[in-house]
Amino acid sequence: MVTLTLRTLTTADWPLWRDLRLAALTDAPDAFKAGLADWRRGGEDRWRDRLRIPGAHHVAALLDGDPVGLAGGLPGSPDGVRELRSLRVAPRARGRGVADRLVEEVERWARDSGGTTLRLAVLPGNEAAFALYRRHGFAPLAERGDLLADGVTREVLLAKPLR
């Protein structure tokens, strides 16, 4: 039997966060706005800084102790918006409910931190991500997402009310 555990990350866990994030950007470069080159710059301080964001919640998923996924929750705005960021599950762990557990954990954090809405952005064409988020009650927003590097395409914003 395989055991899935979630581990809340601290600044001391920066090597684990780095390894999981670089694996995500290597495995699925078209799924994230930031590219591998963006995250290779900055060294240890850059990785620690991400984990130091006040009020943030970063989580690693482990299958029998093997790191296979990550997700981050970031405080969005003072009006109760929280953001789900950087969700990724390694190919070897897909289909085992890891992504569902990561979404649920960030949603729990968002509620517990006083959030009223959980938002995220998905790149167009990432149908697996859209299916995951629909399953969890997220719906597209009319608001347009950030412009991508091609200067034409925009992220798709999704949100879910938490109360």
Secondary structure, 3 states (H helix, E strand, C coil): CCCEEEEECCHHHHHHHHHHHHHHHHHCHHHCCCCHHHHHCCHHHHHHHHHHCCCCEEEEEEECCEEEEEEEEEECCCCCEEEEEEEEECHHHCCCCHHHHHHHHHHHHHHHCCCCEEEEEECCCCHHHHHHHHHCCCEEEEEEEEECCCCCCEEEEEEEECC
